[in-house]
Amino acid sequence: MQLIVGQFNDSYEPVMDGVANVTKNYAYWLDKMGCKSYVITPSFPGYEDETQPEVIRYFSVPIPVRKPYRFGMPQFDYPFKQDVKAIPFDIVHCHSPFSSGQLALKLAKKRGIPVVTTFHSKYYDDFKEALKSDRLAKILVNRVIDFYREVDEVWTVNQATAKTLREYGYEGRIEIVHNGTDFQPCNDEEACREKASKFLEVDDKELTLLFVGQHIWQKNLKMLVNSLKHVKDKGVKFKMFFVGEGVAKKDLEKLVEDKNLQDCIKFPGLITDRDLLRAIFARADLFLFPSLYDTFGIVVREAAVVKTPSLVIAGSNAAEDIEDGYNGFLSTDDEIEYGEKIIEITKNIDTLKTAGLNANKTLYKSWEYIVADVKERYMELIKKHKY
C-alpha cells in the first residue's frame, strides 16, 4: 500500500539534532518502501534542500536564545499553505508540539485523517533553561500535554521516556517505537579508524574519548569536563573530542581553558559528513554520554554500530538496555565517580572491545528495520480511523 505521509518537525537540515535525524530517516525510508513522504519544517535561509525526501518549508525567524533554531510562522506564508493544500495526505506525523505540530494537528482535523506524534524531548528542562522559571516551565509543559491529548496516537522512543511523559501529566495510551541509526558497520574497520586518526590528528595507540551532540549545558557537559580534569590529574593521558555546536560552546571552551585541559580536549565543530562521523565513532575507544536530558540517545546506538561502547549515567533514559560491563558502562552522576569509571574501563582494552561487540549485537537497529514497523503502524492507524 502506497501512503502519502507528512513528517512535521520544527528542526531539519542543516540543524541536524536527534529529532531532525529521526524525521529525515522516517521520510527517507518510507520513500524507499514505496510511500511518498513530505518533510514540513521551518525555512532556513541560504540552505538548499536535497531532492529526497521532498521538503516543504514555511516562513520562520531566528530564535536568538537558541541558535541556530528558528521559530516557524506558517500562518503568514500563503504560498506554503497553497502547496500543502494540494497534497492528499493519508496520515501526518508530528515530531514537535510547536509550530509544525500545531499545523499538522489542524490539517489532520480539517481533513479527517489520523495524526500521530512522538514525544522526543524533555520540554520542561528546555523551558526552565530558557525562562529561568519553574512556574512558567510547568505552565508551558501543561500546554504541551494538551497538544498530546488531541492527537490519535502518542509514541515514545523507550519506556523511560514514557515515564517522563507520565510525569508531565499525560494519562493516555502510549506506544513504544524505538529509534534506529542510519550508520552501517564499517566494511574495512582499520581503514575507518585510520581516516579518523588522520582527521583528529591522533596516533593509533592514543586513548581517544568522544562526545557527539549539541553543546548545551542540559547535556551535563560541565560534569563531564570536571570528570576529565580528574582523569588528567590522575596521570592518565588521553585525547577527548567534543563534536558538534550549540549555544554553550564558547562557555564550554572557556571552562576547558580554565581547567587547563586545552592540550587534551579538542573541539572539531559540527561534522555533517556522515561517513567521517562514523569513522570518528569507530576511532573512539569510549563514547562519553553523561546526559540526563536526552530521551533516547541515538548517538549511543551510532557508537554501537561501529563497536564503540558508551559510558552513560545509571537511571538516565540513554541507559535503558545497557548492562554495566556487558554492552556498555554505567556510572553515577558524580564527576569523581564518572572520572574513576573512565580510568577503570580504559585500563583494559579487552574489556572495551568485548563491550563494543556486545553493544553492536544488542543496541544496533537500522532505520530500515524500524521504519518497516512504522509503516505497518501507520496502515493500522489509517484503517482504524476509517472505521
Helices and strands as residue ranges (DSSP letters): E 4-8, H 18-32, E 36-42, E 54-58, E 60-62, G 64-66, E 70-72, G 74-76, H 78-85, E 91-94, H 99-111, E 115-119, H 123-131, H 134-150, E 153-156, H 159-167, E 174-176, H 189-200, E 208-212, G 217-219, H 221-233, E 239-243, H 249-258, E 265-269, H 274-283, E 286-289, H 298-305, E 310-313, G 317-319, E 329-331, H 335-346, H 349-363, H 367-386
